[in-house]
Amino acid sequence: MLADKEHGLFLKVDISPRDPSQAQRELADAVISHVSKNFGVPLYGRVDLLDDPRGKPVILELELVEPSMFF
């Protein structure tokens, strides 16, 4: 068993706020706007992004249900 694991199969996650670039914020806002217009306003939403090799943000994950509430 690895020392950095806790609760069996799950790794301890260190999630901290980040300040998005303007391009990242625009993409995330566009994604949430699209979801809201087509499916209704979500109660929760998180858009995970990475920058591609050219520095352009791309969507890694759109999460509309949070399995870990991080209390």
N, CA, C and O atoms as a printed pandas DataFrame, in Angstrom:
     atom_number atom_name residue_name chain_id  residue_number  x_coord  y_coord  z_coord
0              1         N          MET        A               1    0.854   -1.187    0.000
1              2        CA          MET        A               1    0.000    0.000    0.000
2              3         C          MET        A               1    0.892    1.241    0.000
3              4         O          MET        A               1    1.873    1.301    0.741
4              5         N          LEU        A               2    0.562    2.205   -0.809
5              6        CA          LEU        A               2    1.327    3.443   -0.885
6              7         C          LEU        A               2    0.997    4.362    0.286
7              8         O          LEU        A               2   -0.144    4.413    0.743
8              9         N          ALA        A               3    1.986    5.071    0.757
9             10        CA          ALA        A               3    1.803    5.942    1.917
10            11         C          ALA        A               3    0.919    7.144    1.619
11            12         O          ALA        A               3    0.311    7.698    2.534
12            13         N          ASP        A               4    0.834    7.563    0.346
13            14        CA          ASP        A               4    0.049    8.756    0.038
14            15         C          ASP        A               4   -1.427    8.457   -0.229
15            16         O          ASP        A               4   -2.200    9.364   -0.536
16            17         N          LYS        A               5   -1.812    7.203   -0.112
17            18        CA          LYS        A               5   -3.218    6.848   -0.296
18            19         C          LYS        A               5   -3.948    6.966    1.031
19            20         O          LYS        A               5   -3.378    6.728    2.095
20            21         N          GLU        A               6   -5.193    7.331    0.951
21            22        CA          GLU        A               6   -6.034    7.286    2.137
22            23         C          GLU        A               6   -7.414    6.819    1.715
23            24         O          GLU        A               6   -7.807    7.004    0.563
24            25         N          HIS        A               7   -8.135    6.229    2.614
25            26        CA          HIS        A               7   -9.463    5.674    2.357
26            27         C          HIS        A               7   -9.423    4.622    1.250
27            28         O          HIS        A               7  -10.257    4.655    0.345
28            29         N          GLY        A               8   -8.484    3.701    1.302
29            30        CA          GLY        A               8   -8.457    2.601    0.351
30            31         C          GLY        A               8   -7.874    2.977   -0.993
31            32         O          GLY        A               8   -6.662    3.156   -1.117
32            33         N          LEU        A               9   -8.719    3.097   -1.997
33            34        CA          LEU        A               9   -8.268    3.312   -3.366
34            35         C          LEU        A               9   -8.014    4.774   -3.725
35            36         O          LEU        A               9   -7.427    5.055   -4.769
36            37         N          PHE        A              10   -8.439    5.693   -2.893
37            38        CA          PHE        A              10   -8.413    7.099   -3.280
38            39         C          PHE        A              10   -7.156    7.809   -2.799
39            40         O          PHE        A              10   -6.744    7.653   -1.650
40            41         N          LEU        A              11   -6.558    8.581   -3.676
41            42        CA          LEU        A              11   -5.419    9.400   -3.308
42            43         C          LEU        A              11   -5.907   10.674   -2.642
43            44         O          LEU        A              11   -6.970   11.195   -2.978
44            45         N          LYS        A              12   -5.134   11.164   -1.708
45            46        CA          LYS        A              12   -5.453   12.445   -1.089
46            47         C          LYS        A              12   -5.300   13.529   -2.156
47            48         O          LYS        A              12   -4.288   13.588   -2.854
48            49         N          VAL        A              13   -6.311   14.379   -2.273
49            50        CA          VAL        A              13   -6.319   15.421   -3.290
50            51         C          VAL        A              13   -6.140   16.778   -2.633
51            52         O          VAL        A              13   -6.837   17.109   -1.674
52            53         N          ASP        A              14   -5.219   17.549   -3.141
53            54        CA          ASP        A              14   -5.003   18.909   -2.661
54            55         C          ASP        A              14   -5.570   19.865   -3.705
55            56         O          ASP        A              14   -4.929   20.146   -4.718
56            57         N          ILE        A              15   -6.760   20.355   -3.450
57            58        CA          ILE        A              15   -7.418   21.260   -4.389
58            59         C          ILE        A              15   -7.370   22.660   -3.809
59            60         O          ILE        A              15   -7.791   22.897   -2.677
60            61         N          SER        A              16   -6.861   23.565   -4.589
61            62        CA          SER        A              16   -6.783   24.954   -4.145
62            63         C          SER        A              16   -7.226   25.858   -5.294
63            64         O          SER        A              16   -7.105   25.488   -6.461
64            65         N          PRO        A              17   -7.733   27.032   -4.964
65            66        CA          PRO        A              17   -8.211   27.943   -6.004
66            67         C          PRO        A              17   -7.072   28.399   -6.916
67            68         O          PRO        A              17   -5.924   28.528   -6.490
68            69         N          ARG        A              18   -7.416   28.637   -8.161
69            70        CA          ARG        A              18   -6.470   29.173   -9.134
70            71         C          ARG        A              18   -7.124   30.366   -9.813
71            72         O          ARG        A              18   -8.346   30.411   -9.951
72            73         N          ASP        A              19   -6.332   31.315  -10.229
73            74        CA          ASP        A              19   -6.843   32.444  -11.004
74            75         C          ASP        A              19   -6.706   32.110  -12.487
75            76         O          ASP        A              19   -5.591   31.953  -12.983
76            77         N          PRO        A              20   -7.843   31.999  -13.209
77            78        CA          PRO        A              20   -7.773   31.644  -14.627
78            79         C          PRO        A              20   -7.273   32.818  -15.467
79            80         O          PRO        A              20   -7.433   33.982  -15.101
80            81         N          SER        A              21   -6.669   32.480  -16.593
81            82        CA          SER        A              21   -6.323   33.515  -17.566
82            83         C          SER        A              21   -7.620   34.002  -18.204
83            84         O          SER        A              21   -8.673   33.394  -18.015
84            85         N          GLN        A              22   -7.546   35.075  -18.942
85            86        CA          GLN        A              22   -8.740   35.591  -19.608
86            87         C          GLN        A              22   -9.286   34.571  -20.608
87            88         O          GLN        A              22  -10.499   34.388  -20.703
88            89         N          ALA        A              23   -8.410   33.912  -21.345
89            90        CA          ALA        A              23   -8.848   32.909  -22.325
90            91         C          ALA        A              23   -9.499   31.713  -21.633
91            92         O          ALA        A              23  -10.498   31.187  -22.122
92            93         N          GLN        A              24   -8.945   31.282  -20.506
93            94        CA          GLN        A              24   -9.541   30.175  -19.755
94            95         C          GLN        A              24  -10.918   30.555  -19.239
95            96         O          GLN        A              24  -11.859   29.766  -19.328
96            97         N          ARG        A              25  -11.037   31.755  -18.704
97            98        CA          ARG        A              25  -12.328   32.212  -18.165
98            99         C          ARG        A              25  -13.382   32.309  -19.263
99           100         O          ARG        A              25  -14.533   31.922  -19.061
100          101         N          GLU        A              26  -12.987   32.828  -20.425
101          102        CA          GLU        A              26  -13.932   32.957  -21.540
102          103         C          GLU        A              26  -14.425   31.585  -21.996
103          104         O          GLU        A              26  -15.615   31.418  -22.262
104          105         N          LEU        A              27  -13.531   30.605  -22.090
105          106        CA          LEU        A              27  -13.938   29.260  -22.498
106          107         C          LEU        A              27  -14.868   28.639  -21.459
107          108         O          LEU        A              27  -15.904   28.075  -21.812
108          109         N          ALA        A              28  -14.506   28.739  -20.189
109          110        CA          ALA        A              28  -15.353   28.173  -19.131
110          111         C          ALA        A              28  -16.729   28.829  -19.111
111          112         O          ALA        A              28  -17.741   28.142  -18.973
112          113         N          ASP        A              29  -16.773   30.158  -19.250
113          114        CA          ASP        A              29  -18.062   30.862  -19.287
114          115         C          ASP        A              29  -18.896   30.417  -20.484
115          116         O          ASP        A              29  -20.112   30.267  -20.367
116          117         N          ALA        A              30  -18.258   30.206  -21.633
117          118        CA          ALA        A              30  -18.984   29.762  -22.826
118          119         C          ALA        A              30  -19.558   28.359  -22.628
119          120         O          ALA        A              30  -20.677   28.079  -23.060
120          121         N          VAL        A              31  -18.805   27.489  -21.985
121          122        CA          VAL        A              31  -19.273   26.116  -21.732
122          123         C          VAL        A              31  -20.474   26.128  -20.791
123          124         O          VAL        A              31  -21.482   25.479  -21.069
124          125         N          ILE        A              32  -20.377   26.855  -19.688
125          126        CA          ILE        A              32  -21.488   26.920  -18.736
126          127         C          ILE        A              32  -22.705   27.594  -19.367
127          128         O          ILE        A              32  -23.838   27.195  -19.095
128          129         N          SER        A              33  -22.492   28.592  -20.190
129          130        CA          SER        A              33  -23.594   29.243  -20.900
130          131         C          SER        A              33  -24.298   28.252  -21.836
131          132         O          SER        A              33  -25.527   28.218  -21.896
132          133         N          HIS        A              34  -23.523   27.457  -22.557
133          134        CA          HIS        A              34  -24.100   26.452  -23.459
134          135         C          HIS        A              34  -24.926   25.432  -22.678
135          136         O          HIS        A              34  -26.042   25.096  -23.076
136          137         N          VAL        A              35  -24.385   24.946  -21.580
137          138        CA          VAL        A              35  -25.112   23.986  -20.746
138          139         C          VAL        A              35  -26.410   24.608  -20.236
139          140         O          VAL        A              35  -27.464   23.973  -20.281
140          141         N          SER        A              36  -26.337   25.844  -19.755
141          142        CA          SER        A              36  -27.511   26.525  -19.198
142          143         C          SER        A              36  -28.606   26.709  -20.236
143          144         O          SER        A              36  -29.783   26.505  -19.936
144          145         N          LYS        A              37  -28.233   27.093  -21.453
145          146        CA          LYS        A              37  -29.216   27.325  -22.521
146          147         C          LYS        A              37  -29.863   26.032  -22.993
147          148         O          LYS        A              37  -31.039   26.023  -23.358
148          149         N          ASN        A              38  -29.104   24.939  -22.989
149          150        CA          ASN        A              38  -29.603   23.691  -23.552
150          151         C          ASN        A              38  -30.165   22.703  -22.533
151          152         O          ASN        A              38  -30.957   21.831  -22.891
152          153         N          PHE        A              39  -29.766   22.829  -21.279
153          154        CA          PHE        A              39  -30.188   21.843  -20.284
154          155         C          PHE        A              39  -30.704   22.467  -18.993
155          156         O          PHE        A              39  -31.147   21.746  -18.100
156          157         N          GLY        A              40  -30.655   23.783  -18.875
157          158        CA          GLY        A              40  -31.046   24.456  -17.650
158          159         C          GLY        A              40  -29.816   24.823  -16.834
159          160         O          GLY        A              40  -28.748   24.231  -16.991
160          161         N          VAL        A              41  -29.982   25.796  -15.970
161          162        CA          VAL        A              41  -28.862   26.286  -15.167
162          163         C          VAL        A              41  -28.480   25.228  -14.126
163          164         O          VAL        A              41  -29.318   24.826  -13.318
164          165         N          PRO        A              42  -27.234   24.780  -14.141
165          166        CA          PRO        A              42  -26.833   23.766  -13.163
166          167         C          PRO        A              42  -26.703   24.353  -11.760
167          168         O          PRO        A              42  -26.370   25.527  -11.600
168          169         N          LEU        A              43  -26.966   23.537  -10.755
169          170        CA          LEU        A              43  -26.773   23.974   -9.380
170          171         C          LEU        A              43  -25.291   24.050   -9.036
171          172         O          LEU        A              43  -24.880   24.813   -8.162
172          173         N          TYR        A              44  -24.501   23.252   -9.734
173          174        CA          TYR        A              44  -23.056   23.203   -9.524
174          175         C          TYR        A              44  -22.418   22.965  -10.878
175          176         O          TYR        A              44  -22.970   22.237  -11.703
176          177         N          GLY        A              45  -21.293   23.550  -11.113
177          178        CA          GLY        A              45  -20.561   23.285  -12.343
178          179         C          GLY        A              45  -19.102   23.656  -12.196
179          180         O          GLY        A              45  -18.755   24.680  -11.608
180          181         N          ARG        A              46  -18.258   22.803  -12.742
181          182        CA          ARG        A              46  -16.833   23.099  -12.748
182          183         C          ARG        A              46  -16.272   22.684  -14.099
183          184         O          ARG        A              46  -16.532   21.581  -14.579
184          185         N          VAL        A              47  -15.507   23.573  -14.702
185          186        CA          VAL        A              47  -14.863   23.293  -15.980
186          187         C          VAL        A              47  -13.365   23.181  -15.713
187          188         O          VAL        A              47  -12.723   24.158  -15.327
188          189         N          ASP        A              48  -12.818   22.002  -15.917
189          190        CA          ASP        A              48  -11.376   21.790  -15.740
190          191         C          ASP        A              48  -10.699   21.977  -17.090
191          192         O          ASP        A              48  -11.111   21.393  -18.092
192          193         N          LEU        A              49   -9.670   22.787  -17.103
193          194        CA          LEU        A              49   -8.984   23.128  -18.345
194          195         C          LEU        A              49   -7.497   22.853  -18.252
195          196         O          LEU        A              49   -6.911   22.858  -17.169
196          197         N          LEU        A              50   -6.905   22.616  -19.393
197          198        CA          LEU        A              50   -5.454   22.561  -19.552
198          199         C          LEU        A              50   -5.118   23.404  -20.770
199          200         O          LEU        A              50   -5.945   23.570  -21.667
200          201         N          ASP        A              51   -3.917   23.930  -20.801
201          202        CA          ASP        A              51   -3.466   24.636  -22.000
202          203         C          ASP        A              51   -2.782   23.639  -22.927
203          204         O          ASP        A              51   -1.990   22.806  -22.486
204          205         N          ASP        A              52   -3.100   23.736  -24.226
205          206        CA          ASP        A              52   -2.452   22.872  -25.209
206          207         C          ASP        A              52   -1.028   23.383  -25.473
207          208         O          ASP        A              52   -0.636   24.405  -24.910
208          209         N          PRO        A              53   -0.263   22.706  -26.301
209          210        CA          PRO        A              53    1.124   23.125  -26.540
210          211         C          PRO        A              53    1.267   24.556  -27.076
211          212         O          PRO        A              53    2.329   25.165  -26.946
212          213         N          ARG        A              54    0.199   25.090  -27.677
213          214        CA          ARG        A              54    0.237   26.470  -28.176
214          215         C          ARG        A              54   -0.210   27.479  -27.124
215          216         O          ARG        A              54   -0.209   28.684  -27.374
216          217         N          GLY        A              55   -0.592   26.984  -25.941
217          218        CA          GLY        A              55   -1.047   27.869  -24.877
218          219         C          GLY        A              55   -2.530   28.164  -24.915
219          220         O          GLY        A              55   -3.010   29.004  -24.153
220          221         N          LYS        A              56   -3.270   27.489  -25.790
221          222        CA          LYS        A              56   -4.725   27.677  -25.905
222          223         C          LYS        A              56   -5.439   26.735  -24.929
223          224         O          LYS        A              56   -5.124   25.546  -24.888
224          225         N          PRO        A              57   -6.396   27.249  -24.142
225          226        CA          PRO        A              57   -7.090   26.371  -23.197
226          227         C          PRO        A              57   -7.991   25.364  -23.912
227          228         O          PRO        A              57   -8.661   25.685  -24.894
228          229         N          VAL        A              58   -7.986   24.142  -23.391
229          230        CA          VAL        A              58   -8.858   23.078  -23.890
230          231         C          VAL        A              58   -9.553   22.447  -22.685
231          232         O          VAL        A              58   -9.023   22.451  -21.574
232          233         N          ILE        A              59  -10.736   21.910  -22.921
233          234        CA          ILE        A              59  -11.524   21.314  -21.845
234          235         C          ILE        A              59  -10.977   19.939  -21.499
235          236         O          ILE        A              59  -10.837   19.079  -22.368
236          237         N          LEU        A              60  -10.675   19.744  -20.243
237          238        CA          LEU        A              60  -10.256   18.447  -19.732
238          239         C          LEU        A              60  -11.475   17.698  -19.197
239          240         O          LEU        A              60  -11.631   16.498  -19.423
240          241         N          GLU        A              61  -12.340   18.430  -18.481
241          242        CA          GLU        A              61  -13.510   17.809  -17.868
242          243         C          GLU        A              61  -14.557   18.872  -17.562
243          244         O          GLU        A              61  -14.233   19.973  -17.116
244          245         N          LEU        A              62  -15.798   18.530  -17.805
245          246        CA          LEU        A              62  -16.927   19.349  -17.374
246          247         C          LEU        A              62  -17.645   18.546  -16.310
247          248         O          LEU        A              62  -18.178   17.470  -16.584
248          249         N          GLU        A              63  -17.658   19.071  -15.097
249          250        CA          GLU        A              63  -18.260   18.350  -13.989
250          251         C          GLU        A              63  -19.495   19.100  -13.511
251          252         O          GLU        A              63  -19.417   20.264  -13.118
252          253         N          LEU        A              64  -20.630   18.422  -13.552
253          254        CA          LEU        A              64  -21.891   19.012  -13.118
254          255         C          LEU        A              64  -22.422   18.348  -11.863
255          256         O          LEU        A              64  -23.452   18.758  -11.328
256          257         N          VAL        A              65  -21.731   17.331  -11.391
257          258        CA          VAL        A              65  -22.038   16.652  -10.135
258          259         C          VAL        A              65  -20.713   16.478   -9.410
259          260         O          VAL        A              65  -19.762   15.943   -9.980
260          261         N          GLU        A              66  -20.640   16.920   -8.171
261          262        CA          GLU        A              66  -19.387   16.840   -7.413
262          263         C          GLU        A              66  -19.420   15.637   -6.481
263          264         O          GLU        A              66  -20.185   15.622   -5.516
264          265         N          PRO        A              67  -18.590   14.619   -6.762
265          266        CA          PRO        A              67  -18.590   13.437   -5.894
266          267         C          PRO        A              67  -17.863   13.674   -4.566
267          268         O          PRO        A              67  -18.105   12.948   -3.602
268          269         N          SER        A              68  -16.998   14.653   -4.498
269          270        CA          SER        A              68  -16.259   14.966   -3.270
270          271         C          SER        A              68  -16.561   16.398   -2.877
271          272         O          SER        A              68  -16.199   17.331   -3.594
272          273         N          MET        A              69  -17.210   16.577   -1.762
273          274        CA          MET        A              69  -17.628   17.935   -1.372
274          275         C          MET        A              69  -16.540   18.700   -0.635
275          276         O          MET        A              69  -16.694   19.904   -0.425
276          277         N          PHE        A              70  -15.449   18.061   -0.232
277          278        CA          PHE        A              70  -14.300   18.715    0.382
278          279         C          PHE        A              70  -14.644   19.528    1.615
279          280         O          PHE        A              70  -14.148   20.641    1.792
280          281         N          PHE        A              71  -15.499   18.969    2.471
281          282        CA          PHE        A              71  -15.832   19.669    3.720
282          283         C          PHE        A              71  -14.641   19.662    4.647
283          284         O          PHE        A              71  -14.715   20.201    5.751
